């Protein structure tokens, strides 16, 4: 994620928790999206549904920063956003097959029935802000 260093330089840091509320986090990430656009980056702020499928990695209080990336650059362990009907699913890629990626929510016991393919792949999660509420 070289673009993070381009946005923040050496000050880039990761925090496991945040005292920010969801609205504050969304405002911060929206600013990152706007700053990123000036550098040619295509980023998006994504709110999380209350499904708990990605626990313990994040819950519905988290706000995600998603980036456009080529499907071919995906690798095992990436958190991908893909379309399933009219819904966006946010799950971790855990097995590449000849027909696409199998994905699994960190809090789920079984893989998703649908594969992540070039046709339904949307974006990759590039950052997570953990919010207090």
N, CA, C and O atoms as a MOPAC input file, in Angstrom:
PM7 MOZYME 1SCF
protein

 N      0.82100 1    -1.16800 1     0.00000 1
 C      0.00000 1     0.00000 1     0.00000 1
 C      0.87400 1     1.24200 1     0.00000 1
 O      0.84300 1     2.05900 1     0.92000 1
 N      1.63700 1     1.35000 1    -1.04400 1
 C      2.55100 1     2.45400 1    -1.22100 1
 C      1.84900 1     3.80400 1    -1.16200 1
 O      2.45100 1     4.79700 1    -0.75500 1
 N      0.57600 1     3.85000 1    -1.56600 1
 C     -0.14500 1     5.11900 1    -1.55800 1
 C     -0.30600 1     5.66500 1    -0.14400 1
 O     -0.39300 1     6.88100 1     0.02700 1
 N     -0.35000 1     4.80300 1     0.88100 1
 C     -0.43500 1     5.29800 1     2.25400 1
 C      0.78600 1     6.13100 1     2.60200 1
 O      0.67200 1     7.18900 1     3.22100 1
 N      1.95000 1     5.65000 1     2.20000 1
 C      3.17100 1     6.41400 1     2.46500 1
 C      3.17700 1     7.70100 1     1.66400 1
 O      3.69800 1     8.71800 1     2.12200 1
 N      2.59400 1     7.66400 1     0.45800 1
 C      2.50800 1     8.88300 1    -0.34000 1
 C      1.58900 1     9.90100 1     0.33300 1
 O      1.84900 1    11.10300 1     0.27400 1
 N      0.51700 1     9.43100 1     0.97300 1
 C     -0.39900 1    10.34700 1     1.65000 1
 C      0.16500 1    10.84400 1     2.97500 1
 O      0.05200 1    12.02900 1     3.29200 1
 N      0.77500 1     9.94400 1     3.75300 1
 C      1.19500 1    10.27600 1     5.10700 1
 C      2.69500 1    10.36000 1     5.32000 1
 O      3.13700 1    10.89700 1     6.33600 1
 N      3.48400 1     9.84900 1     4.39900 1
 C      4.92300 1     9.81800 1     4.59500 1
 C      5.28200 1     8.87300 1     5.72400 1
 O      4.62600 1     7.84800 1     5.91100 1
 N      6.30200 1     9.20200 1     6.46500 1
 C      6.79600 1     8.32800 1     7.53600 1
 C      5.85100 1     8.29300 1     8.73100 1
 O      6.03800 1     7.47700 1     9.63200 1
 N      4.84000 1     9.15800 1     8.76000 1
 C      3.94900 1     9.22600 1     9.91400 1
 C      2.89800 1     8.13300 1     9.91600 1
 O      2.10800 1     8.04100 1    10.85600 1
 N      2.87100 1     7.30300 1     8.88300 1
 C      1.86400 1     6.24600 1     8.80400 1
 C      1.97200 1     5.32400 1    10.01100 1
 O      3.05400 1     4.84700 1    10.35500 1
 N      0.83600 1     5.08400 1    10.64300 1
 C      0.81400 1     4.20600 1    11.81500 1
 C     -0.47400 1     3.40700 1    11.80600 1
 O     -1.42700 1     3.75400 1    11.10800 1
 N     -0.49900 1     2.34900 1    12.57700 1
 C     -1.68200 1     1.49800 1    12.68100 1
 C     -2.08600 1     1.46400 1    14.14900 1
 O     -1.25500 1     1.23500 1    15.02800 1
 N     -3.35800 1     1.69300 1    14.40200 1
 C     -3.86300 1     1.61700 1    15.76600 1
 C     -4.96100 1     0.57000 1    15.82300 1
 O     -5.83200 1     0.53700 1    14.95400 1
 N     -4.92800 1    -0.27100 1    16.81700 1
 C     -5.92800 1    -1.33500 1    16.94600 1
 C     -7.27500 1    -0.79100 1    17.40700 1
 O     -8.31300 1    -1.38300 1    17.10900 1
 N     -7.27200 1     0.31400 1    18.12100 1
 C     -8.52500 1     0.89100 1    18.58500 1
 C     -8.51100 1     2.38100 1    18.33700 1
 O     -7.45800 1     2.98000 1    18.12100 1
 N     -9.68000 1     2.96800 1    18.37000 1
 C     -9.79800 1     4.39200 1    18.13600 1
 C    -10.82100 1     4.96200 1    19.09400 1
 O    -11.79500 1     4.29700 1    19.44500 1
 N    -10.59900 1     6.19600 1    19.51800 1
 C    -11.59200 1     6.86600 1    20.34600 1
 C    -12.55800 1     7.66100 1    19.48900 1
 O    -13.44500 1     8.33800 1    20.01000 1
 N    -12.38700 1     7.58300 1    18.16000 1
 C    -13.26500 1     8.29000 1    17.23500 1
 C    -14.61500 1     7.62100 1    17.15000 1
 O    -14.73000 1     6.40000 1    17.25700 1
 N    -15.62700 1     8.43000 1    16.95600 1
 C    -16.94400 1     7.90900 1    16.63600 1
 C    -17.01300 1     7.62200 1    15.14200 1
 O    -16.11900 1     7.99900 1    14.38500 1
 N    -18.06300 1     6.96500 1    14.73500 1
 C    -18.21400 1     6.59100 1    13.33000 1
 C    -18.25500 1     7.81500 1    12.41900 1
 O    -17.62600 1     7.81100 1    11.36100 1
 N    -18.97500 1     8.85100 1    12.80500 1
 C    -19.05900 1    10.04900 1    11.96300 1
 C    -17.70300 1    10.72600 1    11.81200 1
 O    -17.36000 1    11.19400 1    10.72700 1
 N    -16.93300 1    10.78000 1    12.89100 1
 C    -15.58700 1    11.35300 1    12.81800 1
 C    -14.69500 1    10.53300 1    11.88800 1
 O    -13.93700 1    11.08800 1    11.09300 1
 N    -14.79400 1     9.21500 1    11.99400 1
 C    -13.99100 1     8.33100 1    11.15200 1
 C    -14.36400 1     8.50000 1     9.68800 1
 O    -13.49100 1     8.55000 1     8.82200 1
 N    -15.66500 1     8.58800 1     9.41000 1
 C    -16.09400 1     8.76100 1     8.02700 1
 C    -15.61000 1    10.09900 1     7.47600 1
 O    -15.23900 1    10.18700 1     6.30600 1
 N    -15.60900 1    11.13500 1     8.30500 1
 C    -15.10900 1    12.43600 1     7.86700 1
 C    -13.60500 1    12.36900 1     7.56600 1
 O    -13.14200 1    12.92200 1     6.56900 1
 N    -12.85700 1    11.69500 1     8.43000 1
 C    -11.42000 1    11.53800 1     8.21300 1
 C    -11.14500 1    10.77100 1     6.92000 1
 O    -10.31600 1    11.18300 1     6.10800 1
 N    -11.84100 1     9.66200 1     6.73900 1
 C    -11.60600 1     8.85200 1     5.54300 1
 C    -12.08400 1     9.56800 1     4.28200 1
 O    -11.48100 1     9.41600 1     3.21900 1
 N    -13.15000 1    10.33900 1     4.38800 1
 C    -13.60400 1    11.11300 1     3.22900 1
 C    -12.51500 1    12.10400 1     2.82700 1
 O    -12.27700 1    12.32200 1     1.63900 1
 N    -11.86000 1    12.70100 1     3.81100 1
 C    -10.74600 1    13.60700 1     3.51600 1
 C     -9.61600 1    12.84100 1     2.81900 1
 O     -9.01300 1    13.35800 1     1.87800 1
 N     -9.32500 1    11.62500 1     3.26500 1
 C     -8.30800 1    10.80200 1     2.61100 1
 C     -8.68700 1    10.50800 1     1.16100 1
 O     -7.83600 1    10.53000 1     0.27200 1
 N     -9.96300 1    10.23500 1     0.93300 1
 C    -10.44100 1     9.95800 1    -0.42300 1
 C    -10.19300 1    11.18200 1    -1.30400 1
 O     -9.69100 1    11.06200 1    -2.42100 1
 N    -10.54900 1    12.35400 1    -0.79200 1
 C    -10.35900 1    13.57800 1    -1.57300 1
 C     -8.87900 1    13.86000 1    -1.81100 1
 O     -8.48600 1    14.21300 1    -2.92300 1
 N     -8.05500 1    13.70600 1    -0.77000 1
 C     -6.60900 1    13.88600 1    -0.93600 1
 C     -6.04700 1    12.86200 1    -1.91000 1
 O     -5.18000 1    13.18500 1    -2.72300 1
 N     -6.53100 1    11.64100 1    -1.83300 1
 C     -6.06700 1    10.59100 1    -2.72500 1
 C     -6.38900 1    10.88600 1    -4.17700 1
 O     -5.59100 1    10.57700 1    -5.06200 1
 N     -7.55300 1    11.48100 1    -4.43800 1
 C     -7.93900 1    11.79500 1    -5.81400 1
 C     -6.94700 1    12.75600 1    -6.45400 1
 O     -6.68100 1    12.66400 1    -7.65200 1
 N     -6.39600 1    13.68200 1    -5.66300 1
 C     -5.41200 1    14.61000 1    -6.21400 1
 C     -4.11600 1    13.88700 1    -6.60100 1
 O     -3.31500 1    14.40300 1    -7.38000 1
 N     -3.92700 1    12.69500 1    -6.05000 1
 C     -2.74200 1    11.89800 1    -6.38300 1
 C     -3.07400 1    10.78000 1    -7.36600 1
 O     -2.24200 1     9.90800 1    -7.61900 1
 N     -4.28300 1    10.80200 1    -7.91900 1
 C     -4.66700 1     9.79200 1    -8.89300 1
 C     -5.12700 1     8.48600 1    -8.28900 1
 O     -5.15600 1     7.46900 1    -8.98200 1
 N     -5.48900 1     8.48300 1    -7.01800 1
 C     -5.94600 1     7.26200 1    -6.34300 1
 C     -7.46100 1     7.20200 1    -6.35800 1
 O     -8.12900 1     8.22900 1    -6.23500 1
 N     -8.00300 1     6.00800 1    -6.50800 1
 C     -9.44800 1     5.81400 1    -6.50300 1
 C     -9.82200 1     5.07000 1    -5.23300 1
 O     -9.77100 1     3.84100 1    -5.18100 1
 N    -10.20200 1     5.83600 1    -4.19800 1
 C    -10.53400 1     5.28300 1    -2.88600 1
 C    -11.99300 1     5.56000 1    -2.57100 1
 O    -12.60000 1     6.47000 1    -3.13700 1
 N    -12.55300 1     4.76800 1    -1.66100 1
 C    -13.95400 1     4.92700 1    -1.27600 1
 C    -14.11900 1     4.56900 1     0.19000 1
 O    -13.45500 1     3.66100 1     0.68900 1
 N    -14.99900 1     5.27600 1     0.88200 1
 C    -15.34200 1     4.97700 1     2.26700 1
 C    -16.52200 1     4.01200 1     2.25400 1
 O    -17.50900 1     4.23900 1     1.55300 1
 N    -16.41900 1     2.93200 1     3.03400 1
 C    -17.46200 1     1.91000 1     3.06700 1
 C    -17.87700 1     1.67100 1     4.51600 1
 O    -17.03900 1     1.38700 1     5.37100 1
 N    -19.16900 1     1.78700 1     4.78300 1
 C    -19.69400 1     1.44300 1     6.10500 1
 C    -19.94700 1    -0.06100 1     6.14200 1
 O    -20.16300 1    -0.68700 1     5.10500 1
 N    -19.91800 1    -0.63000 1     7.33300 1
 C    -20.04000 1    -2.07500 1     7.50000 1
 C    -21.43100 1    -2.42800 1     8.02500 1
 O    -21.94000 1    -1.78000 1     8.93900 1
 N    -22.03800 1    -3.45800 1     7.44100 1
 C    -23.34200 1    -3.94500 1     7.91000 1
 C    -23.16900 1    -4.70100 1     9.22600 1
 O    -22.08500 1    -5.20100 1     9.52800 1
 N    -24.22100 1    -4.77600 1     9.98500 1
 C    -24.20300 1    -5.41900 1    11.30100 1
 C    -24.44800 1    -6.92300 1    11.18200 1
 O    -25.47700 1    -7.43100 1    11.63000 1
 N    -23.48300 1    -7.63800 1    10.56700 1
 C    -23.63100 1    -9.08700 1    10.40200 1
 C    -22.66600 1    -9.87700 1    11.27600 1
 O    -22.87600 1   -11.06900 1    11.50200 1
 N    -21.61400 1    -9.23400 1    11.76900 1
 C    -20.57200 1    -9.87100 1    12.57600 1
 C    -19.80000 1   -10.94800 1    11.82400 1
 O    -19.09000 1   -11.73700 1    12.44800 1
 N    -19.91900 1   -11.00100 1    10.50400 1
 C    -19.23600 1   -12.05100 1     9.75400 1
 C    -17.72000 1   -11.87200 1     9.72400 1
 O    -16.99700 1   -12.82000 1     9.41700 1
 N    -17.22600 1   -10.67200 1    10.03800 1
 C    -15.77700 1   -10.45100 1    10.00900 1
 C    -15.17300 1   -10.30300 1    11.40700 1
 O    -14.03200 1    -9.86000 1    11.54500 1
 N    -15.93000 1   -10.67200 1    12.44200 1
 C    -15.35500 1   -10.67800 1    13.79500 1
 C    -14.26700 1   -11.73500 1    13.86700 1
 O    -14.45100 1   -12.78900 1    13.25800 1
 N    -13.18700 1   -11.55300 1    14.53500 1
 C    -12.85200 1   -10.42600 1    15.39000 1
 C    -12.11700 1    -9.29800 1    14.65900 1
 O    -11.71900 1    -8.32200 1    15.29600 1
 N    -11.92800 1    -9.40300 1    13.35800 1
 C    -11.16800 1    -8.38600 1    12.62200 1
 C    -11.84700 1    -7.02700 1    12.69300 1
 O    -11.19400 1    -6.03300 1    13.01100 1
 N    -13.13000 1    -6.96100 1    12.40900 1
 C    -13.88400 1    -5.72000 1    12.59100 1
 C    -15.35900 1    -6.04100 1    12.75700 1
 O    -15.83400 1    -7.11500 1    12.38700 1
 N    -16.07600 1    -5.06300 1    13.33400 1
 C    -17.51600 1    -5.20900 1    13.53300 1
 C    -18.23000 1    -4.05500 1    12.83900 1
 O    -17.62700 1    -3.33000 1    12.04800 1
 N    -19.50000 1    -3.89100 1    13.13400 1
 C    -20.29900 1    -2.87900 1    12.44400 1
 C    -19.93300 1    -1.45200 1    12.83400 1
 O    -20.42100 1    -0.50500 1    12.21600 1
 N    -19.09100 1    -1.27900 1    13.84000 1
 C    -18.62200 1     0.06300 1    14.19700 1
 C    -17.44500 1     0.50900 1    13.33000 1
 O    -17.06900 1     1.68100 1    13.35100 1
 N    -16.87200 1    -0.40400 1    12.58100 1
 C    -15.71100 1    -0.06300 1    11.75400 1
 C    -16.14500 1     0.67500 1    10.49600 1
 O    -17.26300 1     0.51500 1    10.00700 1
 N    -15.22900 1     1.48200 1     9.99400 1
 C    -15.40300 1     2.14600 1     8.71100 1
 C    -14.21400 1     1.72700 1     7.85700 1
 O    -13.06900 1     1.78400 1     8.30600 1
 N    -14.48900 1     1.30700 1     6.62800 1
 C    -13.45300 1     0.77200 1     5.76000 1
 C    -13.04800 1     1.77100 1     4.69500 1
 O    -13.86400 1     2.56700 1     4.23000 1
 N    -11.78900 1     1.72500 1     4.31300 1
 C    -11.28600 1     2.46700 1     3.17000 1
 C    -10.99000 1     1.43500 1     2.09500 1
 O    -10.16300 1     0.54400 1     2.29000 1
 N    -11.66600 1     1.55700 1     0.96000 1
 C    -11.52100 1     0.58300 1    -0.12300 1
 C    -10.78200 1     1.20900 1    -1.28700 1
 O    -10.92900 1     2.40000 1    -1.55900 1
 N     -9.98500 1     0.40200 1    -1.97600 1
 C     -9.21600 1     0.87900 1    -3.11800 1
 C     -9.52000 1     0.04900 1    -4.35300 1
 O     -9.79100 1    -1.14900 1    -4.27200 1
 N     -9.46800 1     0.71500 1    -5.49500 1
 C     -9.56600 1     0.01100 1    -6.77000 1
 C     -8.23800 1    -0.69300 1    -6.98800 1
 O     -7.17900 1    -0.10900 1    -6.75600 1
 N     -8.28500 1    -1.92900 1    -7.42700 1
 C     -7.06400 1    -2.65300 1    -7.77200 1
 C     -7.40500 1    -3.67900 1    -8.84200 1
 O     -8.55500 1    -4.10300 1    -8.95000 1
 N     -6.42700 1    -4.07700 1    -9.62500 1
 C     -6.69500 1    -5.11300 1   -10.62500 1
 C     -7.01500 1    -6.44200 1    -9.94700 1
 O     -6.39600 1    -6.80100 1    -8.94500 1
 N     -7.96900 1    -7.15500 1   -10.49100 1
 C     -8.34200 1    -8.47000 1    -9.96400 1
 C     -7.11700 1    -9.38300 1    -9.89400 1
 O     -6.95800 1   -10.14700 1    -8.94200 1
 N     -6.26100 1    -9.29800 1   -10.90100 1
 C     -5.08400 1   -10.17300 1   -10.97100 1
 C     -4.11200 1    -9.92700 1    -9.81700 1
 O     -3.28300 1   -10.79000 1    -9.52700 1
 N     -4.19100 1    -8.77900 1    -9.15700 1
 C     -3.25300 1    -8.48500 1    -8.06500 1
 C     -3.74100 1    -9.00900 1    -6.71200 1
 O     -3.01400 1    -8.91300 1    -5.72300 1
 N     -4.95200 1    -9.56000 1    -6.64700 1
 C     -5.46200 1   -10.08800 1    -5.38400 1
 C     -4.62600 1   -11.27700 1    -4.92600 1
 O     -4.11500 1   -12.05500 1    -5.73000 1
 N     -4.50400 1   -11.39000 1    -3.59700 1
 C     -3.75600 1   -12.52400 1    -3.04900 1
 C     -4.46500 1   -13.05300 1    -1.80800 1
 O     -5.30300 1   -12.37900 1    -1.20900 1
 N     -4.11200 1   -14.25500 1    -1.45000 1
 C     -4.70000 1   -14.88500 1    -0.27600 1
 C     -4.51100 1   -13.99100 1     0.94100 1
 O     -3.42300 1   -13.46400 1     1.17300 1
 N     -5.57300 1   -13.82600 1     1.71200 1
 C     -5.52700 1   -12.98700 1     2.90700 1
 C     -6.07900 1   -11.59100 1     2.69300 1
 O     -6.42900 1   -10.91500 1     3.66100 1
 N     -6.16800 1   -11.13500 1     1.42600 1
 C     -6.77100 1    -9.82800 1     1.15700 1
 C     -8.23000 1    -9.85000 1     1.59300 1
 O     -8.88800 1   -10.88800 1     1.53000 1
 N     -8.73000 1    -8.70400 1     2.03200 1
 C    -10.15000 1    -8.55900 1     2.29800 1
 C    -10.74900 1    -7.89700 1     1.07100 1
 O    -10.43100 1    -6.75300 1     0.74600 1
 N    -11.61500 1    -8.62800 1     0.39900 1
 C    -12.20300 1    -8.16300 1    -0.85300 1
 C    -13.65100 1    -7.75300 1    -0.64400 1
 O    -14.34200 1    -8.25700 1     0.24100 1
 N    -14.08500 1    -6.83600 1    -1.47400 1
 C    -15.48800 1    -6.44400 1    -1.52900 1
 C    -15.99800 1    -6.92300 1    -2.87700 1
 O    -15.43400 1    -6.59100 1    -3.92000 1
 N    -17.07100 1    -7.70900 1    -2.84700 1
 C    -17.61500 1    -8.20600 1    -4.10500 1
 C    -19.13000 1    -8.15900 1    -4.08100 1
 O    -19.75200 1    -8.12100 1    -3.02000 1
 N    -19.71000 1    -8.16300 1    -5.27200 1
 C    -21.16300 1    -8.10000 1    -5.40000 1
 C    -21.76800 1    -9.50400 1    -5.37900 1
 O    -21.27900 1   -10.42800 1    -6.02800 1
 N    -22.83700 1    -9.62400 1    -4.61900 1
 C    -23.64400 1   -10.84100 1    -4.61600 1
 C    -25.08200 1   -10.36800 1    -4.77400 1
 O    -25.71100 1    -9.94100 1    -3.80600 1
 N    -25.59900 1   -10.44500 1    -5.99200 1
 C    -26.91100 1    -9.85900 1    -6.27200 1
 C    -26.82600 1    -8.35600 1    -6.11200 1
 O    -26.00900 1    -7.70900 1    -6.76700 1
 N    -27.66000 1    -7.79000 1    -5.24800 1
 C    -27.64900 1    -6.33900 1    -5.01500 1
 C    -26.82700 1    -5.95000 1    -3.78900 1
 O    -26.73800 1    -4.77000 1    -3.45000 1
 N    -26.23100 1    -6.93100 1    -3.13000 1
 C    -25.46500 1    -6.66600 1    -1.90400 1
 C    -23.96700 1    -6.63700 1    -2.17800 1
 O    -23.47400 1    -7.28800 1    -3.09900 1
 N    -23.25300 1    -5.87100 1    -1.35800 1
 C    -21.79400 1    -5.92900 1    -1.34200 1
 C    -21.38500 1    -6.77900 1    -0.15400 1
 O    -21.85000 1    -6.56100 1     0.96400 1
 N    -20.51000 1    -7.75200 1    -0.40000 1
 C    -20.00000 1    -8.64300 1     0.64400 1
 C    -18.53900 1    -8.27200 1     0.90000 1
 O    -17.77600 1    -8.04600 1    -0.03900 1
 N    -18.15800 1    -8.21400 1     2.17100 1
 C    -16.77600 1    -7.90900 1     2.56300 1
 C    -16.24600 1    -9.12100 1     3.31800 1
 O    -16.56000 1    -9.32100 1     4.49200 1
 N    -15.43200 1    -9.93400 1     2.62800 1
 C    -14.87600 1   -11.14600 1     3.23900 1
 C    -13.43800 1   -11.35100 1     2.78200 1
 O    -12.98900 1   -10.76000 1     1.79900 1
 N    -12.73000 1   -12.19500 1     3.51200 1
 C    -11.31700 1   -12.46700 1     3.25200 1
 C    -11.16000 1   -13.55900 1     2.18700 1
 O    -11.85400 1   -14.57600 1     2.21000 1
 N    -10.23500 1   -13.32300 1     1.26000 1
 C     -9.92800 1   -14.32600 1     0.23700 1
 C     -9.07300 1   -15.40900 1     0.88300 1
 O     -8.06400 1   -15.11300 1     1.52300 1
 N     -9.48500 1   -16.67600 1     0.71300 1
 C     -8.71100 1   -17.72000 1     1.38300 1
 C     -8.29700 1   -18.88100 1     0.49300 1
 O     -7.54000 1   -19.74800 1     0.93200 1
 N     -8.77500 1   -18.92000 1    -0.75300 1
 C     -8.33400 1   -20.00200 1    -1.63600 1
 C     -8.59600 1   -19.60100 1    -3.08700 1
 O     -9.71400 1   -19.24000 1    -3.45500 1
 N     -7.54800 1   -19.67300 1    -3.89500 1
 C     -7.70900 1   -19.37700 1    -5.31500 1
 C     -7.99500 1   -20.68200 1    -6.06100 1
 O     -7.30600 1   -21.68500 1    -5.87200 1
 N     -9.02000 1   -20.64700 1    -6.90800 1
 C     -9.34100 1   -21.80000 1    -7.73800 1
 C     -9.23300 1   -21.36800 1    -9.20200 1
 O     -9.00300 1   -20.19300 1    -9.48900 1
 N     -9.39500 1   -22.29600 1   -10.10400 1
 C     -9.32000 1   -21.96400 1   -11.52900 1
 C    -10.50400 1   -21.10200 1   -11.97200 1
 O    -10.45300 1   -20.47100 1   -13.02800 1
 N    -11.57300 1   -21.07600 1   -11.16500 1
 C    -12.76700 1   -20.30800 1   -11.54200 1
 C    -12.92600 1   -19.00800 1   -10.75300 1
 O    -13.81100 1   -18.20900 1   -11.05700 1
 N    -12.08700 1   -18.78800 1    -9.75200 1
 C    -12.17600 1   -17.57800 1    -8.93800 1
 C    -11.69700 1   -17.83200 1    -7.52300 1
 O    -11.20600 1   -18.91300 1    -7.20000 1
 N    -11.84700 1   -16.82300 1    -6.69000 1
 C    -11.42900 1   -16.90700 1    -5.29400 1
 C    -12.56700 1   -17.38600 1    -4.40700 1
 O    -13.71300 1   -16.96600 1    -4.56600 1
 N    -12.23800 1   -18.27100 1    -3.46800 1
 C    -13.17300 1   -18.61000 1    -2.40200 1
 C    -12.93600 1   -17.58800 1    -1.29000 1
 O    -11.79800 1   -17.23100 1    -0.98300 1
 N    -14.02400 1   -17.13400 1    -0.70600 1
 C    -13.93300 1   -16.13600 1     0.35900 1
 C    -14.62400 1   -16.67200 1     1.60000 1
 O    -15.47500 1   -17.55800 1     1.52700 1
 N    -14.24300 1   -16.11900 1     2.73300 1
 C    -14.75500 1   -16.57200 1     4.02100 1
 C    -14.75600 1   -15.38700 1     4.97300 1
 O    -13.74600 1   -14.69500 1     5.10600 1
 N    -15.87400 1   -15.14900 1     5.63200 1
 C    -15.88600 1   -14.16000 1     6.69800 1
 C    -15.06900 1   -14.69600 1     7.86200 1
 O    -15.18100 1   -15.87300 1     8.20500 1
 N    -14.24900 1   -13.85000 1     8.47200 1
 C    -13.39000 1   -14.30900 1     9.57900 1
 C    -14.20500 1   -14.93600 1    10.70500 1
 O    -13.71300 1   -15.82000 1    11.40500 1
 N    -15.44900 1   -14.48700 1    10.88700 1
 C    -16.29400 1   -15.01600 1    11.94700 1
 C    -17.22400 1   -16.13400 1    11.48700 1
 O    -18.05000 1   -16.61200 1    12.26400 1
 N    -17.09400 1   -16.55300 1    10.23400 1
 C    -17.95300 1   -17.61400 1     9.69300 1
 C    -17.20900 1   -18.94700 1     9.70300 1
 O    -15.98000 1   -18.98200 1     9.63300 1
 N    -17.94900 1   -20.02400 1     9.78800 1
 C    -17.33700 1   -21.34700 1     9.79200 1
 C    -17.25900 1   -21.99100 1     8.41400 1
 O    -16.58400 1   -23.00600 1     8.24300 1
 N    -17.94000 1   -21.41400 1     7.43700 1
 C    -17.93600 1   -22.00300 1     6.09100 1
 C    -17.62500 1   -20.93300 1     5.04800 1
 O    -17.86000 1   -19.74300 1     5.25500 1
 N    -17.09400 1   -21.39300 1     3.93200 1
 C    -16.78100 1   -20.47700 1     2.83700 1
 C    -18.06900 1   -19.98200 1     2.19400 1
 O    -19.10800 1   -20.63900 1     2.26200 1
 N    -17.98000 1   -18.81900 1     1.57200 1
 C    -19.12400 1   -18.26800 1     0.85200 1
 C    -19.48500 1   -19.19600 1    -0.29900 1
 O    -18.59600 1   -19.78800 1    -0.91000 1
 N    -20.78300 1   -19.33800 1    -0.61000 1
 C    -21.17600 1   -20.21300 1    -1.71500 1
 C    -20.77400 1   -19.66000 1    -3.07700 1
 O    -20.61600 1   -20.41300 1    -4.03800 1
 N    -20.61100 1   -18.34200 1    -3.15700 1
 C    -20.27600 1   -17.69000 1    -4.42000 1
 C    -18.77900 1   -17.39900 1    -4.48300 1
 O    -18.18200 1   -16.99700 1    -3.48500 1
 N    -18.17900 1   -17.59800 1    -5.64000 1
 C    -16.77500 1   -17.25500 1    -5.83800 1
 C    -16.62800 1   -15.77100 1    -6.13800 1
 O    -17.54400 1   -15.13800 1    -6.66300 1
 N    -15.47000 1   -15.22700 1    -5.80000 1
 C    -15.12500 1   -13.86300 1    -6.19600 1
 C    -14.43900 1   -13.97300 1    -7.55100 1
 O    -13.39100 1   -14.60600 1    -7.68000 1
 N    -15.03700 1   -13.35200 1    -8.55100 1
 C    -14.55800 1   -13.43900 1    -9.92600 1
 C    -14.27000 1   -12.03800 1   -10.45600 1
 O    -14.63200 1   -11.05300 1    -9.81300 1
 N    -13.62700 1   -11.93300 1   -11.61500 1
 C    -13.41800 1   -10.59200 1   -12.19200 1
 C    -14.74500 1    -9.85900 1   -12.42800 1
 O    -14.79000 1    -8.63000 1   -12.38600 1
 N    -15.80700 1   -10.59800 1   -12.67200 1
 C    -17.09900 1    -9.97900 1   -12.96100 1
 C    -17.78400 1    -9.40000 1   -11.72000 1
 O    -18.46200 1    -8.37800 1   -11.82300 1
 N    -17.62300 1   -10.02800 1   -10.55200 1
 C    -18.31500 1    -9.51700 1    -9.36400 1
 C    -17.38500 1    -8.81500 1    -8.36900 1
 O    -17.85800 1    -8.25800 1    -7.37800 1
 N    -16.07000 1    -8.83200 1    -8.61700 1
 C    -15.12600 1    -8.15100 1    -7.73300 1
 C    -15.34700 1    -6.64600 1    -7.81700 1
 O    -15.48900 1    -6.09400 1    -8.90800 1
 N    -15.37600 1    -5.98700 1    -6.66400 1
 C    -15.60200 1    -4.54300 1    -6.60900 1
 C    -14.32900 1    -3.78800 1    -6.21900 1
 O    -13.77500 1    -3.04700 1    -7.03100 1
 N    -13.86800 1    -3.97000 1    -4.98700 1
 C    -12.66600 1    -3.28500 1    -4.50100 1
 C    -12.01000 1    -4.12600 1    -3.40900 1
 O    -12.57900 1    -5.10200 1    -2.92200 1
 N    -10.79900 1    -3.71800 1    -3.04100 1
 C    -10.06500 1    -4.37200 1    -1.95300 1
 C    -10.01900 1    -3.41700 1    -0.76300 1
 O     -9.86900 1    -2.20800 1    -0.94200 1
 N    -10.14500 1    -3.95100 1     0.44300 1
 C    -10.05200 1    -3.13400 1     1.65200 1
 C     -8.59000 1    -2.74900 1     1.85600 1
 O     -7.70400 1    -3.60100 1     1.91700 1
 N     -8.36800 1    -1.44600 1     1.96000 1
 C     -7.01800 1    -0.92300 1     2.12700 1
 C     -6.76800 1    -0.42200 1     3.54400 1
 O     -5.61800 1    -0.26600 1     3.95500 1
 N     -7.83400 1    -0.17000 1     4.28900 1
 C     -7.66800 1     0.32200 1     5.64500 1
 C     -8.94900 1     0.13700 1     6.43900 1
 O    -10.04900 1     0.10300 1     5.88700 1
 N     -8.77800 1     0.01800 1     7.73500 1
 C     -9.91200 1    -0.15800 1     8.64200 1
 C     -9.74000 1     0.84500 1     9.77800 1
 O     -8.68000 1     0.90800 1    10.40100 1
 N    -10.77900 1     1.62500 1    10.04400 1
 C    -10.77700 1     2.49800 1    11.20800 1
 C    -11.75300 1     1.88100 1    12.20100 1
 O    -12.93500 1     1.69800 1    11.90900 1
 N    -11.23000 1     1.56600 1    13.37700 1
 C    -12.04000 1     0.96200 1    14.43000 1
 C    -12.63000 1     2.09000 1    15.26600 1
 O    -11.89400 1     2.90000 1    15.83000 1
 N    -13.93500 1     2.14300 1    15.34500 1
 C    -14.61700 1     3.23500 1    16.03300 1
 C    -15.19900 1     2.78300 1    17.35800 1
 O    -15.50700 1     1.60700 1    17.55400 1
 N    -15.34200 1     3.73800 1    18.25900 1
 C    -15.87800 1     3.39500 1    19.57800 1
 C    -17.38000 1     3.19600 1    19.55900 1
 O    -17.93600 1     2.58200 1    20.47000 1
 N    -18.05100 1     3.71300 1    18.52400 1
 C    -19.51200 1     3.58900 1    18.46000 1
 C    -19.96800 1     3.51900 1    17.03700 1
 O    -21.16700 1     3.41200 1    16.77700 1

